[in-house]
């Protein structure tokens, strides 16, 4: 078991015993080392929740796995009933309602126990990222609008291996808030993950709707970590991102780790995989990276400790002239990285969503620590 796997339960105990905000504890124990609309009436919300729970409780799971046309029709009828109940109750979710969803997700992040490094944050962020990154601006398909990773074969695409963990976690939240769409839920989860792991504010707004199997996107729209700069520009260019935005999005690799039984790659990118910093860029330039000698796919390891890894698509940020200039600026200044990361993640999470669907201007939701303060 890694030190980080032990860190999360200890951190929660410290918060309970001493009342110290989680953000301070994350900063203190951030690194591990290796020596080598109208106001909502409560009665309306209760009515809608009850109707939603009854209608979706028995059939909601079919959205994920059933190939039965009858099941699809049942789900569609149930969703239609929910919409009718919503209209009848005049329930219009407000920012306060979405803040409650955010809070439940945020509370869930630290319940990971021994999973990875003691946080579900990275895998929930990955779900939001991969469900949004299927967008094709030319075909105007994919993106976060239809939450199509609920269906096969998209749920089985190689790039989505292991994301069943995140989808199952989000399903627990969906049961509590049946009125929220999966697209809104998953992207809001990504926002919560970034902010609760000490990252910047990510503006977010609601309005995504849930689609059906015919909206599933083809395989190959997400980055292949074994490729180089041309591949990155092709994949991200299809989504509508430029070189600076590609490098900023790569900064999400400050969080989490790769798994041999999922991507085939193995290891964390940084010494603080549950805290968002600019260490990913610093390490790219400050450490000596060598190709790892092992039976797995081509990846790099740090020469000093051999506990960190970089993917070919990470290392290219130090080799490509345009990418390198941006990456170096982020290594030198975390504030600049946070500013650009916030903007590009907000853009990513809105890919594929018609502007007319959004219910409001973007909101900045509060972290759990801010609400306590």
Buried (B, 14 or more C-beta within 10 A) or exposed (E): EBEBBBBBBEBBEBBEEEEBBBBEBBBEBBBBEEEEEEEBEEEBBEBBBEBBBBBBEEBBEBBBEBEEEEBBEBBEEBBEBBEEBBEEBEBBBBBEBBBBBBBBBBEBBBBBEEBBBBBBBBBBBBBBBBBBBBBBBEEEBBBBBBBBBBBEEBBEBEBBBBBBBBBEBBBEBBEEBBBBBBBBBBBBBBBBBBBBBBBBBBBBBBBBBBBBBEBBBEBEBBBBBBBBBEBBBEBBEBBBBBBBBBBBBBBBBBBBBBBEEBBBBBBBBBBBBBBBBBBBBBBBBEBEBEEBEEEEBEBBBBEEEEBBBBBBBBBBBBEBEBBBEBBBBBBEEBEBBBEBBBBBBBBBBBBBBEEEBBBEEEBEBBBBBEEEE
